Amino acid sequence: MPENRPTNRLTQLRTRLSRGALGFDAWLNDALFSGSRSFGEGYGRYAEKIQRRFRVTGVKRLVLDLASEGVTLGLAGGVVMLTLAQSAFNQTSENWLKAPDLAVTFLDRYGTEVGRRGIKHDDSLRVDEFPDILVKALISTEDRRFYEHWGIDPIGTLRAVTVNARGGGHVQGGSSLTQQLAKNLFLSNERSLERKVNEAFLALWLECHLTKNEILKLYLDRAYMGGGTFGAAAAADYYFGKNLKDITLPEAAMLAGLFKAPTKYAPHVNLPAARARAADVLHNMVEAGYLTEGQIQSALRNPATPVTRSRDISADYYLDWAFNEIKKLVDEGKLKKERVLVVKTPLDLAIQKRADQAVENVLRQFGDAFDVEQAALVTMDPDGAVRAMVGGADYGQSQFNRATDALRQPGSSYKPYVYAAALATGQWRPESKVVDRPVCIGNWCPANYGRSFAGTVPLWVAVAKSINTIPVQFSIAMGKQLGETHDARAAKLGRAKIIELSHKMGITSNLVDSVSLPIGSAEVTVIDQAAGYSVFANGGRRAKPYAATEIRTGAGEVIYRHDTSEPAPEQVLSTRVVADMNFMLNKVVDEGTGRKAAIEGVRTAGKSGTTNAYRDAWFVGYTGNLVTAVWYGNDDHSSTKNMTGGSLPAMTFHEVMAPAHQGIELKALPGFESDKAAARAAQGPAPTTPPPGAPAGALSRRSFEVLGGLGQLFRSVESPPPGRAAFNAVGDGRPLPQ
């Protein structure tokens, strides 16, 4: 019995502890309950006594509820507005108002000055030195409430909407001067809701950071005034040959009429329209109370007469792009620390003029019929030297460069990258048989333009006729070459190879990998398309577009030469692949969708492209001398009226390229060297040096390389298409030596 006593004591201790804990828990619960009840009863009595003093009913209650809801909605709206404002305020920086310290004078390929960029604004006049009549003409026409509003003028906007509704179109603009300045300083002319939202926030930002007079001065200094001039001071000198301080009332009215549509109303382009616009400005000054009817009569009877100027060749889009390229060289440290530069460019004013005229004429003649408003074009040498650039229909209306900055779907003009990737595997040649048949990846099944299938055809026919199913089949086949058996996964691997080659050839934009990428769903720029096709024209080397052949300091010291300062171009395609691609793309022009691009007497190759709903139309083509990419479409991505790449783009290509090849030595396309030999033969016999030991009349060593060896010629299983004598190959898909 004694040994059980410790156990009993332990049990008793546990019992006591348990009872103590239960007791403490009961006390705590009771205390909390009692305390909370007492607190609740006390707070209720307090709240009832206090709230009775603030209790409202009737109209006061309604007002209070509305105010409460207003505060709630206001806070929510403020959060939304701050979110929207982030994009706009990101455009600003600490040095946004400082003029760029880089001053560049541009020369064309022959050394003639063609323009300046950088420190290009004449801001030497103080705001109180601007002629009073010019300031009044500007405010009365563009923003009568300028000194009253806070950046956005709701009254002026409402008035503009009313006037436009009555006039049945765009009669009056609703943007304030501050909004226009915000657009000029920070934004492009792209018509989009995002741009308008950013413009509004930036206008408010400018009003907070600048006085009204500072805003007015910036606007007068930096607005584009047509003729390649920026600012009222430069425009007065350009149009009237005088200092801005000396302009008359008619001249001030004509200058004020330029701010909204400088190209449309430029007096050296359309003097009657400029004078009519000036008359409107004078009447606006009367309506605003600045002048009387009697004071403007003399100006109406004696309108301004500009100095005689021919319509200059416009290379503004080119120079804007070239200036950005020079800034990149500065950022890379290739131009030392020089800030005053003279840049010799590859710009060819004859081609530039022809390109401007071709786009203008085509849009004027066919724009309404095809419901198309915009175009872009780039012409370059096969090594990447950009000869001409058109960034839009009208630089005065929109300085947004569609040739370099707009991403658009290329449609079938992207297919050459697919075919080049396929030919590089060695599995196909132009005569290889391919089958145009239904093909699906998942639930996506591409269709051809004619909604039918051609069956078995040679590959060159599939390219010439722009068959859609073949590039998709190639993406699958290239993936299966890597060991993947499932079609969808194989297609993804194949597309990866296509994207990789596209970037090597010159496409710089991010190519979104989708099942429709092989038929041109990913977005590219016009200048990238020209660079990519240059690889075919130059024998397979990467051709990066460039704007400077030579750069000198202001003192004349040469600090940069493209041929010595840049690395040698990378070889991205073999000569065999290039020759085969040139043969097939030449067939597109001779027998396929690009026949309107053909240049008589000049071997031409290229590819058309048309996207869904006819939103984009392309033609990208080349000769041994030049490469040109052309795009037509609308800024808002709206559909055109059945416009295809073989229509207006191909016509424009011909209008630009045909004159450019007159009076020059024609270079043969790689793979078509026999063209040059035939041309020389037509001019008379010339001495030749055959390879050592070769019989008279034997082919040159270069011809053997292109043909892939005479042995393969005799083993060809079928006769070639007409004109294919230099490209005989095995038709069963077996690869030939490169």
Phi, psi and omega in degrees: 000320184301328184292347181272352184293318177300321180295318180295320179296321179296320180294318180296323179295317179298320181297315180297317179298320180296316179295322179297317180296318179296321179295316179297320179296317180296318179296318181296315179299317181295320180295315179297316181297313181296318180296315181295322179294318179296318179297317180297317180294321179294316180296324178297316179295321179294313182297320181296319181293318182287311184298333179298328180289329184258002182292129179234154179220170175070224185295321180299320179297319179297315180297317180297318179296317179296319179296319179298315178296324179297318178297318180297311180294325179296318178296318178297317178296323178297321178297317179297315181297319178297323178296315180293327184287340183302317181298320180291313184291339175293343179287340185267162177207176183295330183251030185296332185270348182286136177291144179298137184270009179259119180246119185236129171255127184256137175246151175279185185296342181257004176093008179273134179294133183238352179163172180227151175217165181103243178282085189241357182261128177276097182250031184284339181274136171283162184297327180283354177266350176291140180303134182299324181293327178290316180298315180293322178296320179294310184294318181295333183266321188259328187195085185290337181258025186305316183277003182249325184275177184246038178110324176238131184249093181300322181294315179296322178296316179297320178296319180296319178298318180295314180297317180295323179295319179290325182277351178073022179181195181275093181264321185224140179274154182251358181280138176284168176300323180295320177295319178296320178295319178301318179296316181296323184279322192239336193238174175259179179270014181300132180274100180206156179296322180299318180296319179294321178295313178299321180299317180296313180294320179293328176297316177298320179297317179296320180297330179283335186256343184230156172280168179299319181292325177293322177296316180298317180296315178301319180296314181293333181277330194244354180291142177284131187242014180084164178063020181078012181259147177236125177094152184294324181296315178293324180293320179298319178291321184289315186272328186238355177065033182216165176292146182302327182294341187259005184289153179266175179299314178299322179290322177297320179296321180292320177295317180296333178286350183274340191300320184277324183221073188296325181283320182297321185251014178297124186296333179280351177260313183216087184296316178302318179294322179295320180289323177296320178294321178297323177296320177298320179297317179298318177294325176297323179294326176291315180297327181280351178089011180278328181226166174256168178300322180294327182289336183264353184298318180297319179293326178290323180284334182234075182293163182294145177238113181287162174293153183290121177219138172282159179287110185290154173290129183265122175235032187296317178299318179298313184292324176300314179295316181298321179297319177296323178294322178294321178298326176295319178296323178296314180297329179279356179078018183275351183243028181057228178241024181287143180238347175248113190231150171241118188247122173270122184254168173277006184305129177248106185296331178293314178292320179300315179297317179296321179294315178301314181294320181297313179296315180298315182294318181295316180293323179293319184279323189238359183301314180291320182297322181260000179055052181230141185240340188231159178207162175210150184207143173223130173241131181217162170288157179301343178270358178107356179289115185281122183268326183203156180208132172239117184261000180172177183289330186205110181296325179296324180281325184206120178271003177294124186270102182286345179282331185243336189246344183271127176263121180226153178290133183275347183060219184292346177291354175272342186301327179304329176293323178294313182294324178296319178295322180291315180295329181293340178285343182084002183274338184231154172225169183305327182271357180301140180280129175233155185245116174280105185214166177300137177218139182227143170239106189067232178259013179258125182229107182292148178241155176277167182302320182270007180058033178217174182236142186269349182079214183279125180217158171294155182300321182297330176289320178300323178289313183297323181269001177056049178289134186277330188287332186294313177302324179292317177299322179296321179298322178291315183297321180293326176292322179291333175298336180271004174103357180276134183258334181283130187302311184296316180290324177296319179298322180294318177296319179296320179294327177299320178293321179295315180297317179300315180292322179301316179294321178296327182279345176136356177285121183258344182285160178285114182273111181289125181280108175225165183298334182268005180304319182299341178251018166096039179270338179286152187266141181222172175254163180295317183292327176293323178297318178297320179294319181297316180288338177299333179299322178290326185281336186253006177098011174112007183262146176298135181235095179280125180300136179221155186244357183230119172271330179206142179231131178241157172283173177298335179274356177100002180282130177283121181243357181201134170226129185299321185290338180248337184270345182251150180292159178296144182294148181278138174279115185250343177227146177286161180296327179295313180298318180298315180299316179294318179296319180296322177299313184290319181287336171292325177295329177301319181282319183285322189227355188248221189280352184251029185295333179289349179269352186300140178246120184299127177081002182232123178295119186234140177229159179169184181210137175270166178205137178221132184259175182305140178061019177058038181283325182229140176228132186231151158217124177239121183215175186197161170234189175289346184258319189218157175234136179222131175245133183232136176228140172231143178176196180236146182298327182271012178064019177287157183286148171267178179268081173058034177279130179246166179295336179279000180259257185300317179299316179294321177298316180295319176306312181296318183296330180272317189279327182299309178295329182294341181259007178273132176075019178236163176284119183282132177260140181284146171292143175305127184100345179241037180299339179296335177300315181293321179295321180294321179295320178293323180295324179293335179275351180127165182293146178225147181294140178232156179237098181289161177302150180306129177084359182276146177289164179300139178082005181290159178291154178287167179297324178297323180296322177298320180296317182292319182290339181082013179104136181296331181300321179291329180300316184284344179265006179298135186273353179209156179287146184283165173295163179305138178080011186251020187302327182274005185226026177303139181205167178293133184266002183261012176093356180288139183287153175252160177300144179272000000 
